[in-house]
């Protein structure tokens, strides 16, 4: 379980608050000030740091999967054929 | 009279279409694949998406995100082809309960499974796991995590509020982690001594 009392002395989030905003932090969706507070908590809390590291690696693995999802050759050919029929000359 | 503050329309040139739109075909295919969960259907969606995009290329606003534009067309093509627009749009998960993320992470870390995330051969398992989660979560995860769209852009493509994207992402990622855990166990990534090593 998380340690809940780790709320920071500068009005930063506690563990639950930091973890609720973790994905937004990793996605770059927080304002600079909120990001600073959440990062400050995570770097000072071993439990939250472990959790954040796990989620960061999970998202990296997920993003890397894009390399396994390219359009097949026949898909490209179908698109080009349809476009040429529609007047595409590029 | 032309409004000087209005975004510039595209040139409509075929060369621009080729350079801007056609180079995003892998991205459009991945998104279409996430919508349809079927390769042949995805190809049909991609083809129709590019046809519509080509026909309205002159309306594309120069400087705007061509991928977001194509994703929006692809989603509309998909919804129309399945006549599922009404159901998708009325799908409401705003009130969905928040999954206990900490508990989910603990399973991975406690069992020493997190090194699996670093395996180079995890991609196919992730794509298979994506197919197993509900449509609304999958499309949000694909747009943000694989296609690098912002929450706001994903919300625009999906026609939902940003908060809905946020909650769908949260739940979708947790569901994916659950599926990957099952996959790791089934695929023999785990040994009695812990995670098996990748051959990379």
Interface residues (C-beta under 8 A of the other chain):
Chain A: X1 X2 X19 X20 X22 X23 X24 X27 X29 X50 X51 X54 X55 X57 X58 X59 X60 X61 X62 X63 X64 X65 X66 X67 X68 X69 X70 X71 X72 X74 X75 X76 X78 X79 X82 X83 X86 X88 X89 X90
Chain B: X13 X14 X15 X17 X18 X22 X25 X26 X28 X29 X30 X33 X39 X42 X43 X46 X47 X50 X51 X54 X55 X98 X101 X102 X105 X108 X109 X114 X117 X118 X119 X122 X123 X124 X126 X127 X130 X141 X144 X145 X146 X147 X148 X150 X151 X166 X169 X170 X173 X176 X177
